[in-house]
């Protein structure tokens, strides 16, 4: 049988598919970050905590209210998004005219507080959350065994990413949003409530993080640190894609998932660092990121 | 009434004044992971355990003043080292307890030796602590990679699992556990088909599990711990690896991990521990008191080890009426150990504490009678066979 660099091609396909699955999480999370940064100019460090909250809300809905996965998929983003809106009104709205750094420090602090509260309450070992029965099991693709749930994650995240991109780039609402970031005063003069638009956008970005959290709950353990581990990687994805670029964050999210997947085969020890190596190279060659516009 | 109180007060003052002659003050520092992946198996629970040991020993009545401090090493050797230096140099800490995460433990091992203090390790696994890197100032209490490999590894080979593939956490602990298990597997006539080292801590293990699957090995050895093991086991079930006939060997699984996995996923797992709360009346009594203080959680073997280690240290200090590190270490090695959690045992010349180890199997959901009722005892490995023989550890203290 022919082999590619010592790896049979079947194994390679399997690993690429796994990379794509991980890339789905990167894509949804970095999309949320990119929207928030692109339209609000806030570097949202609470994103990881909000992802974690999404998973926890799904767990709480199931254990305290008996509400299953499918409703959680809808409810958790709404609930966590609403909390995001409260955070925006209470804190972030006051920092709009200040330097990025203030928003970054505030959201970083909030993330630590939220994680600490959850850790205090639930410990760090994690809570069990089962795969919904409709998606249990898997199918044999010939080159690997694909759990149905992982397939669903890829499909769901692709759909969400494309829909979001479409709304922002191709619809009237998206046009308002983009205009409001370019010149808020002018847009307000046309009778559009810009502050509300911005708050809702933040809520939406946060909701995306929570959605990723619900998707992740059945495959990773639901624990308070799950976001903290991921957020740094996701930031690297956003930087590589170009800060604030919607399409860039989606493409690099999936792309880096693939690169990471390949690293796990050829040199597993470097799997945790490869994304940062790519980041350094991209920043050296194209400081604005792959899809970023130079100001 | 009033005179009664006066009398009592006078009596108390007299008591303290009397005790003051032999007063020794010791400061214990519990250094572990309080926020990361090992926080549930050590963390605040270890501090509770240390406090319980001091209470149960009635240290105050015996003229020993004990103060306990604690800190979070975040599983990073540099942070752990800084705290240890600060504790020894400025804060007057005499003993450091617990320290899970082998990379941090090996660093503390060095610093403690440099500063001539005492290190009673419970949480770390690397058998190097009493092997090549052994120190006259260190006691390794609860378990180590050799004991785990010897328990779970040989049981799996005996049950027919003679080909292995390892999923190893890429740092000191994982490497040590992998090395010790490979030795056991090969000695028992098994074969190792491959290993893959994953970043620590990780969250997605599917890629590594798939590599393990395509190796065709009968047993996938998980040389990792805490959240890494939980996620590996969960994802192995998801990818149909266990259903397809390959067995998982969780080489280091704590009861908190089983609790997090749930019996549905964890059932049938074979694991080695030195303590389980439901072993006998004494462990049950301890666990009940512990649970009252820790919000219903049962103690792990690491927390039990902190309790027993603290108790043994205090006994040595009481016997000597002195806290000089060299004398106390000598006393701790000379006195046989005896405590309600680990029974009778001994601290060897290389610092290794020996006691029985137990091979457990995780119960099926229908066998479990209630919360935390997770293990069935499969075998007891007697103390004499449970740990690496003294002459095989290459510890310089033994030769000299």
Interface residues (C-beta under 8 A of the other chain):
Chain A: X8 X11 X14 X15 X18 X19 X21 X22 X116 X119 X123 X124 X125 X126 X127 X128 X131 X138 X144 X145 X147 X149 X150 X219 X220 X221 X223 X225 X226 X229 X230 X261 X264 X265 X268 X269 X271 X272 X273
Chain B: X35 X36 X37 X38 X39 X40 X41 X43 X170 X196 X197 X198 X199 X201 X202 X203 X204 X206 X207 X208 X210 X211 X214 X226 X227 X230 X231 X234 X235 X238 X239 X240 X244 X256 X257 X259 X260 X261 X262 X264 X265 X297
